Amino acid sequence: MTLTKKEQLVLDVLNKEDAPLGAYALLDRLRGEGFSAPVQIYRPLTKLQALGLVHRLESLNAYAACSLPGGCRGSAAFIICENCGAFDELKDSELQGELVNMASRQGFSLRSATIELHGICGRCAESS
């Protein structure tokens, strides 16, 4: 898989971040690389999502790099701390199969799903 320079730059920024980033935060980080308009962020994000290298977290209106080597397609699940913003991608091979089964019982053909679990991380729970 060959990425354009802009796609690689967007992916590199997301890989280095500890938190999901919105498109405008990405734009701010990449202005020095020749990015000047939101469309220059959204186009690479669309391609990276299609390749399974980036996930969109709807509730945060933000993007995160896939933590699986080579990316993933299908379903992804994230835990997101409501206190400190920490997040992590859950890796469970049974999740995709179970979601497909649940959908097919309803006559639905699942293509993708992103599950967001919001709560309090262990570090925040210990400090309160």
C-alpha positions in Angstrom: 0.0 0.0 0.0 1.4 3.3 -1.1 0.4 6.5 0.7 0.8 10.0 -0.7 3.1 12.4 1.1 0.1 14.2 2.7 -1.5 10.9 3.8 1.7 9.8 5.4 2.1 13.1 7.2 -1.4 12.9 8.6 -0.8 9.3 9.7 2.5 10.2 11.3 0.9 12.9 13.4 -1.9 10.6 14.6 0.6 7.8 15.4 2.6 10.2 17.6 -0.4 11.5 19.6 -1.7 10.2 22.9 -5.2 11.4 22.2 -7.5 11.5 19.2 -7.3 14.7 17.2 -9.9 16.7 15.3 -9.3 17.8 11.8 -8.5 21.4 12.7 -6.0 20.3 15.4 -4.4 18.2 12.6 -4.4 21.1 10.3 -2.7 23.3 13.0 0.1 20.7 13.5 0.7 20.3 9.7 0.7 24.0 8.6 4.5 23.9 8.4 4.2 21.0 6.0 2.2 23.0 3.4 -1.3 22.2 4.7 -3.5 25.4 4.6 -7.1 24.2 4.3 -9.4 21.7 6.0 -9.9 19.8 2.7 -6.2 19.0 2.7 -6.8 17.1 6.0 -10.2 15.5 5.2 -9.0 13.9 1.9 -6.1 12.0 3.5 -8.3 11.1 6.5 -10.9 9.6 4.1 -8.3 7.5 2.4 -6.6 6.4 5.6 -10.0 5.4 7.0 -10.8 3.3 3.9 -7.4 1.6 4.4 -8.2 0.8 8.0 -5.3 2.8 9.2 -7.3 5.5 11.0 -10.6 5.4 13.0 -13.1 8.2 13.5 -14.4 8.6 17.0 -17.8 10.1 16.4 -18.5 11.2 20.0 -15.2 13.2 20.1 -15.4 14.3 16.4 -11.8 13.2 16.2 -9.5 10.7 14.6 -7.0 8.1 16.0 -4.5 5.9 14.3 -5.3 2.2 14.3 -3.1 0.5 16.9 -3.1 -2.8 15.0 -0.1 -3.5 12.8 -1.1 -2.9 9.2 -4.5 -1.4 10.3 -7.8 -3.1 10.5 -11.1 -3.2 8.6 -14.4 -4.0 10.0 -15.1 -3.4 13.6 -13.1 -1.4 16.2 -13.8 -0.7 19.9 -12.4 2.1 22.0 -12.3 2.8 25.7 -12.3 6.6 26.4 -11.8 8.1 29.9 -14.3 10.9 30.5 -12.0 12.4 33.1 -8.5 12.6 31.5 -9.2 11.8 27.9 -7.1 8.7 27.8 -8.1 6.2 25.2 -7.2 2.8 23.9 -8.2 0.5 21.1 -9.5 -2.8 22.3 -8.2 -5.8 20.3 -10.7 -8.7 20.4 -10.9 -11.0 17.3 -14.3 -12.4 18.6 -15.9 -8.9 18.6 -16.1 -8.7 14.8 -17.6 -12.2 14.5 -20.2 -11.5 17.2 -21.2 -8.2 15.6 -21.6 -9.9 12.2 -23.8 -12.6 13.8 -25.9 -10.1 15.7 -26.5 -8.1 12.5 -27.1 -11.1 10.3 -29.9 -12.4 12.7 -31.6 -9.1 11.8 -31.0 -9.6 8.0 -28.3 -7.0 8.0 -24.9 -7.2 6.3 -22.4 -5.5 8.5 -19.6 -3.7 6.8 -18.1 -1.8 9.7 -18.7 -0.6 13.3 -16.9 1.6 15.8 -17.9 1.1 19.4 -17.0 3.8 21.9 -17.0 2.8 25.6 -17.0 5.9 27.9 -16.1 5.7 31.5 -13.3 6.3 34.0 -9.8 4.8 33.5 -8.0 3.0 36.3 -5.6 5.8 36.9 -8.3 8.4 37.4 -10.4 6.0 39.5 -7.4 5.5 41.9 -6.8 9.2 42.3 -10.4 10.1 43.2 
